[in-house]
Amino acid sequence: MSNTPDSDNAVRAYVDGHRPAFLDDLSEWLRIPSVSADPARADDVRRSAQWLTANLTATGFPVVETWETAGAPAVFAEWPSGDPGAPTVLVYGHHDVQPAAREDGWHTDPFEPVIKDGRLYARGAADDKGQVLFHTLGIRAHLAATGRGAPAVNLKLLIEGEEESGSPHFPDLIRARADRLTCDTVIVSDTGMWSEDTPTVCTGMRGLTDCQIDLHGPDQDIHSGSFGGAVPNPATEAARLAAALHDTDRRVAIPGFYDGVVELTDRERELFAELPFDEAGWLRTAHSHATLGEAAYSTLERIWARPTAEVNGIAGGYQGPGGKTIVPSAAQLKLSFRLVAGQDAEKVQAAVRDWVADRLPAGIRHEITFWGATRPCLTPLDHPALQSVVRAMGRAFGQKIRFTREGGSGPAADLQDVLGAPVLFLGISVPSDGWHAPNEKVELDLLMKGAETAAYLWGDLAENGRA
């Protein structure tokens, strides 16, 4: 699609003209309580997939399929361009949602969408049904504005049904279907922007691995007067492990933990610093009273681009009222590690195992259980496809697009690793949308900007995405 006022006006006119029908469709989908974490809602998750299958077929996708997994179904759709040499783009999202109930603090029924003051309130409005569905409006606007009968790229969609449950079957699904998912670029629309006034593109997400360390000392709780100070105490050792996790500069003190870390460039640090970051406001959002972390890094750098280790829980011994003078027989420590580009989760897990074994005294037996891993992903700032996303968003929003990363984790890196394609993020949600919280909403004007961005993106990627 050419970058001209006429073509942009045509896209905007189409999006605006079809906004009421689009919102009717989205509201219908949001009424399906597709909570993947609740076994009682399994039929609803399947009904959600069926609804999306019908909607994508009505949109014009010539190939729409339900892909079964050992858990909830995913939906796959494909629309070939017909143009020789057209790049192939895969859009990822999810159709399952978090649990929600009126008694959680919702002002309205979470599965009965309500539009008020330019916002649509419902579970899944932003995460992720709204951001999945704007692609259907975007592709129609792209075709209407260009007069094409098929998109400028070979377009594929993969919308999974278990993201809110940790995507337990997603890696196996994409490995099994890799031949159908082959692409040049992956677009993930399950993320957000800095704010309504500061549109941004996310360039990376951290990975994750977490574990539970079970420590065992005496075969039963024993008298602290008769035996304390003469035998190892598993609760004390759990505390010692937690205390030794970081050095005085708040760096993770596990040998080998930072092996391979891709360091921030000066340009990336400059771009982070351009964002209108209000630390006091951020602390209020965090319900915290001071910032603290790795020395020589800003708050945004710490949560977006640095690996971290956190104590998620520590337990052991007597927890009831009053005192109980014992040496407990067991204790437990739960740790999580956020990983950045260049780190290998399996190597981090091995380093943690060695570190724990080296620090524990004789007489303390231990087991470590890791709950899988999510890999980090990062797209270089100069990648041609990333620049296509930036240009498309710039046309939709009419202003400079800035850059962020995500501190959290998701299945994007699995797509990158299995398919060997760069992962790019196109999301229009803002922090106030309240993902996973009561009264989740989406800003309707931003939702339309998402559709507009998608309409511009396919032509730009066709022209520049494989440069």
C-alpha positions in Angstrom: 0.0 0.0 0.0 1.4 3.4 -1.0 2.1 5.9 1.8 -0.2 8.7 0.5 -2.9 10.9 2.1 -5.5 9.3 -0.2 -4.6 5.7 0.8 -4.5 6.6 4.5 -7.8 8.4 4.2 -9.3 5.3 2.6 -8.1 3.1 5.4 -9.5 5.4 8.1 -12.8 5.8 6.3 -13.2 2.0 6.1 -12.2 1.5 9.8 -14.5 4.2 11.0 -17.4 3.1 8.8 -17.2 -0.5 10.0 -16.5 0.3 13.7 -20.1 -0.4 15.0 -20.3 -3.9 13.3 -16.8 -4.7 14.5 -17.7 -3.9 18.1 -20.8 -6.0 17.8 -18.7 -8.9 16.7 -16.1 -8.4 19.5 -18.9 -8.1 22.1 -20.4 -11.4 20.9 -17.0 -13.1 21.3 -16.3 -11.5 24.7 -19.6 -13.1 26.0 -18.0 -16.5 25.7 -16.2 -17.2 29.1 -13.2 -19.0 27.6 -11.3 -19.4 30.9 -8.6 -22.0 30.1 -7.6 -22.4 33.7 -11.0 -23.7 34.8 -11.7 -27.3 33.6 -15.4 -26.5 33.9 -15.0 -23.9 31.2 -13.4 -26.3 28.7 -16.5 -26.3 26.5 -16.6 -22.5 26.5 -12.9 -22.4 25.4 -13.9 -24.7 22.5 -16.9 -22.6 21.7 -14.6 -19.6 21.6 -12.4 -21.3 19.0 -15.5 -22.2 17.0 -16.6 -18.6 17.0 -13.3 -17.4 15.8 -13.2 -20.0 13.1 -16.5 -18.8 11.8 -15.5 -15.1 12.0 -12.2 -15.6 10.1 -14.0 -17.6 7.4 -16.5 -14.7 7.1 -13.6 -12.2 6.9 -12.4 -14.0 3.8 -9.6 -16.4 4.9 -9.7 -19.3 2.4 -8.1 -21.7 4.9 -9.4 -21.8 8.5 -8.7 -24.8 10.8 -9.1 -25.8 14.4 -5.9 -27.4 15.6 -6.4 -29.8 18.5 -3.9 -30.1 21.4 -3.7 -32.2 24.5 -5.6 -29.3 26.1 -7.6 -26.5 24.5 -7.8 -26.0 20.7 -6.0 -23.4 18.7 -7.2 -21.7 15.5 -5.1 -21.5 12.4 -6.0 -19.4 9.3 -4.1 -18.7 6.1 -4.6 -16.3 3.2 -2.0 -16.5 0.4 -1.1 -13.3 -1.3 -0.8 -14.7 -4.8 2.1 -12.3 -5.5 5.4 -14.1 -6.4 8.0 -13.5 -3.8 5.6 -12.0 -1.2 6.8 -12.5 2.3 4.9 -14.6 4.7 3.7 -13.2 8.0 2.4 -15.1 11.0 0.2 -13.3 13.5 0.1 -14.8 17.0 -2.5 -14.2 19.7 -4.8 -16.1 22.1 -8.5 -16.6 22.6 -8.5 -17.8 26.2 -8.9 -15.4 29.1 -8.2 -15.1 32.8 -10.9 -16.1 35.4 -13.3 -13.3 36.4 -16.3 -13.0 38.6 -18.5 -10.1 39.7 -17.5 -10.6 43.3 -13.8 -10.0 42.4 -14.6 -6.3 42.3 -16.1 -5.9 38.8 -18.6 -3.1 38.4 -20.5 -5.1 35.8 -20.7 -8.7 34.7 -17.2 -9.5 33.3 -18.7 -11.5 30.5 -21.4 -9.0 29.5 -19.5 -6.3 27.6 -20.3 -2.7 28.4 -19.3 0.4 26.4 -18.9 3.5 28.4 -17.0 6.8 27.8 -15.2 5.4 24.8 -14.1 2.2 26.5 -15.3 -1.4 26.3 -15.3 -3.3 29.6 -15.2 -7.1 29.6 -12.8 -9.9 30.4 -10.6 -10.3 27.3 -11.3 -6.9 25.9 -7.6 -6.1 25.8 -6.1 -9.4 26.7 -6.4 -10.7 24.1 -9.6 -10.9 22.1 -9.7 -7.3 21.2 -6.1 -7.3 19.9 -6.7 -10.5 17.9 -9.9 -9.3 16.3 -8.6 -5.9 15.2 -6.6 -7.8 12.6 -9.8 -8.9 10.9 -10.9 -5.2 10.5 -7.4 -4.3 9.5 -7.2 -6.9 6.7 -10.5 -5.8 5.3 -9.4 -2.1 5.4 -6.2 -3.1 3.6 -8.1 -4.9 0.8 -10.7 -2.1 0.5 -8.1 0.7 0.3 -5.8 -1.1 -2.2 -8.5 -2.9 -4.3 -6.7 -6.1 -3.8 -8.4 -9.5 -3.7 -5.8 -10.9 -1.3 -3.4 -9.4 1.1 0.0 -8.0 0.0 1.7 -10.7 2.2 1.0 -14.4 2.7 -0.9 -13.9 5.9 -1.2 -16.6 8.6 -2.9 -16.5 12.0 -2.3 -18.8 15.0 -4.5 -18.1 17.9 -3.9 -20.4 20.8 -6.3 -21.4 23.6 -4.0 -21.9 26.6 -1.9 -18.8 26.9 -3.5 -17.8 30.2 -2.6 -21.3 31.6 1.1 -21.0 30.6 0.8 -22.4 27.1 1.6 -25.9 28.3 1.0 -27.6 24.9 2.0 -24.7 22.6 5.7 -25.6 22.0 4.7 -29.2 21.0 2.0 -27.7 18.7 4.3 -25.4 16.8 6.9 -28.1 16.5 4.4 -30.5 15.1 3.0 -27.9 12.7 6.2 -26.1 11.8 5.8 -26.9 8.1 2.4 -25.1 8.1 3.7 -22.2 10.1 6.8 -21.4 8.0 7.1 -17.6 7.8 9.5 -14.7 7.4 8.1 -12.6 10.3 6.0 -13.2 13.4 3.7 -10.5 14.7 2.6 -10.9 18.3 -0.5 -8.9 19.2 -0.6 -9.7 22.9 1.2 -6.7 24.3 0.8 -3.0 24.9 2.1 0.5 24.5 3.6 3.0 27.0 0.5 5.2 27.2 -2.3 6.6 25.1 -0.2 9.7 24.4 3.1 7.8 23.8 2.6 5.0 21.3 5.4 2.5 21.4 6.7 -0.7 19.9 8.0 -3.5 22.1 11.3 -4.9 20.9 11.8 -7.8 23.3 10.5 -9.9 26.2 12.4 -11.6 29.0 12.5 -15.3 29.5 11.6 -17.2 32.7 12.6 -20.2 34.7 11.5 -20.9 38.2 12.0 -23.6 40.8 11.3 -24.9 44.2 14.1 -26.0 46.5 13.1 -28.5 49.2 15.5 -28.8 52.2 15.5 -31.7 54.7 17.5 -31.9 57.9 16.4 -33.9 61.0 14.0 -36.7 60.3 11.5 -34.9 62.5 11.2 -31.6 64.4 13.5 -31.7 67.3 14.1 -29.7 70.6 16.1 -26.5 69.9 17.6 -26.5 73.4 18.7 -30.1 73.3 19.9 -30.1 69.7 19.9 -26.6 68.3 23.3 -25.2 67.4 24.7 -28.8 67.0 22.9 -30.0 63.9 22.1 -28.2 60.6 18.8 -26.3 60.5 17.0 -26.5 57.1 15.1 -23.2 57.8 18.4 -21.4 58.5 19.9 -22.8 55.3 16.9 -21.7 53.3 17.4 -18.2 54.7 21.2 -18.3 54.0 20.5 -19.3 50.3 18.0 -16.5 50.0 20.5 -14.0 51.5 23.3 -15.2 49.2 21.3 -14.8 46.0 22.6 -11.3 45.4 25.9 -9.5 46.1 26.2 -6.0 47.6 25.5 -4.4 44.1 22.3 -6.4 43.9 23.8 -8.6 41.1 22.8 -12.2 41.0 25.7 -14.0 42.8 25.2 -17.4 41.1 28.4 -18.3 39.1 27.7 -18.4 35.4 24.3 -16.7 35.6 25.3 -13.8 33.3 27.1 -16.0 30.7 26.0 -14.8 27.2 23.9 -11.8 28.3 23.4 -9.4 25.5 24.2 -6.0 27.0 22.2 -2.8 26.3 23.7 -0.6 23.7 24.1 3.1 24.3 21.4 3.8 21.7 18.9 1.6 23.5 19.7 3.3 26.8 19.1 6.6 25.2 15.7 5.5 23.8 14.6 4.2 27.2 15.6 7.5 28.7 13.4 9.4 26.2 10.2 7.8 27.6 8.2 10.0 30.0 8.9 7.8 33.0 7.4 8.9 36.3 9.2 6.9 39.0 6.8 8.1 41.8 3.8 7.0 39.7 5.4 3.7 38.8 6.0 3.1 42.5 2.4 3.7 43.2 1.4 1.2 40.6 3.9 -1.2 42.2 2.4 -0.6 45.6 6.0 -0.1 46.8 7.9 2.7 48.5 11.4 2.8 47.0 13.2 1.4 44.0 16.0 -1.1 44.4 18.0 -3.3 42.1 21.2 -3.9 40.2 23.6 -1.0 40.5 24.4 1.3 37.5 21.0 0.6 35.8 17.8 2.6 35.7 14.5 1.2 36.8 13.3 0.6 33.2 16.6 -1.0 32.3 16.4 -3.4 35.3 12.9 -4.6 34.5 13.2 -4.7 30.7 16.8 -5.6 29.8 18.6 -7.1 32.8 18.3 -10.7 34.2 17.0 -11.0 37.7 16.4 -13.4 40.5 13.6 -13.2 43.0 12.6 -15.1 46.2 9.0 -15.9 45.6 8.5 -17.7 48.9 10.3 -19.1 51.8 8.8 -21.5 54.4 9.7 -23.9 57.1 9.2 -24.7 60.7 6.4 -23.5 63.0 4.0 -20.9 61.7 1.3 -20.9 64.4 0.6 -18.5 67.2 3.2 -18.0 69.9 6.5 -19.8 70.0 7.6 -23.4 69.5 11.3 -24.0 70.2 12.3 -26.5 67.5 14.8 -27.2 64.8 12.4 -27.9 62.0 12.8 -31.0 59.9 12.2 -29.3 56.5 12.1 -25.9 54.7 11.3 -24.7 51.3 12.5 -21.9 49.0 10.8 -20.8 45.7 12.9 -18.8 43.3 12.2 -17.3 39.8 14.7 -16.0 37.3 13.9 -13.6 34.5 16.3 -14.1 31.6 17.4 -11.8 28.8 18.7 -12.4 25.2 21.8 -14.5 25.2 21.0 -16.5 28.3 20.2 -20.2 28.0 17.6 -21.4 30.4 19.0 -24.9 30.7 22.5 -23.5 31.6 20.9 -21.2 34.1 19.1 -24.2 35.7 22.4 -26.1 35.9 24.2 -23.2 37.4 21.4 -22.9 40.1 21.7 -26.6 40.9 25.5 -26.4 41.3 25.2 -23.2 43.4 22.7 -24.8 45.8 24.7 -28.0 46.2 27.9 -26.1 46.9 26.4 -23.9 49.6 24.6 -26.6 51.6 26.3 -28.2 54.6 26.5 -32.0 55.2 23.3 -33.2 56.9 21.0 -31.1 54.6 19.4 -33.1 51.8 17.7 -31.3 49.0 15.7 -31.6 45.8 15.2 -28.9 43.2 12.2 -28.9 40.9 12.1 -26.6 37.9 8.8 -25.9 36.1 10.0 -25.6 32.6 11.3 -22.4 31.0 10.3 -19.6 28.6 13.1 -18.3 26.4 13.8 -14.5 26.0 13.5 -12.9 22.6 14.9 -9.6 21.2 14.5 -7.9 17.8 17.4 -5.5 16.8 16.3 -1.9 16.4 17.5 -1.8 12.8 15.6 -4.9 11.6 13.7 -4.1 8.4 10.5 -5.7 9.6 10.6 -3.8 12.9 11.0 -0.6 10.9 7.8 -1.6 8.9 5.9 -1.9 12.2 7.2 1.5 13.3 6.2 3.2 10.0 2.7 1.6 10.0 2.1 2.7 13.6 3.4 6.2 12.8 0.9 6.5 10.0 -1.9 5.4 12.2 -1.0 7.5 15.2 0.4 10.5 13.4 3.4 10.9 15.7 6.8 9.5 16.5 6.9 5.9 17.7 9.2 5.1 20.6 10.6 1.8 21.9 10.0 -0.4 25.0 10.6 -3.9 26.1 8.5 -6.2 28.3 9.7 -7.3 31.7 7.4 -10.3 31.6 7.5 -13.5 29.6 5.4 -15.2 27.0 5.4 -17.9 24.3 6.9 -15.5 21.6 10.4 -17.0 22.0 9.1 -20.5 21.2 7.9 -19.1 17.8 11.2 -17.5 17.2 13.2 -20.6 18.1 11.1 -23.1 16.3 10.3 -21.1 13.1 13.6 -19.2 12.9 11.8 -15.9 12.2 12.1 -12.6 14.0 9.3 -11.8 16.5 7.8 -8.3 16.4 5.2 -6.9 18.7 2.1 -4.9 17.6 -0.1 -4.1 20.6 -2.3 -1.1 21.4 -3.2 -1.9 25.0 -2.3 0.6 27.7 -1.4 0.0 31.4 -4.8 1.3 32.6 -6.6 -1.5 30.7 -6.1 -3.7 33.8 -5.1 -7.1 32.3 -6.0 -9.9 34.7 -7.7 -7.4 37.0 -11.3 -6.5 37.7 -12.9 -4.1 35.2 -10.5 -5.0 32.3 -11.2 -2.6 29.4 -9.9 -1.5 26.1 -9.8 2.1 24.7 -11.9 1.9 21.6 -10.0 4.6 19.7 -6.8 2.7 20.3 -8.4 -0.5 19.1 -9.3 1.3 15.8 -5.7 2.5 15.6 -4.6 -1.1 15.9 -6.8 -2.0 12.9 -5.4 0.9 11.0 -1.8 0.0 11.8 -2.5 -3.6 10.6 -4.0 -2.3 7.3 -0.8 -0.3 6.6 1.6 -2.9 7.8 1.0 -5.6 5.1 1.9 -3.4 2.2 5.0 -2.0 4.0 6.2 -5.5 4.9 5.6 -6.6 1.3 7.8 -3.8 0.1 10.5 -3.8 2.8 10.1 -6.7 5.2 12.6 -9.0 3.5 15.2 -6.4 2.7 
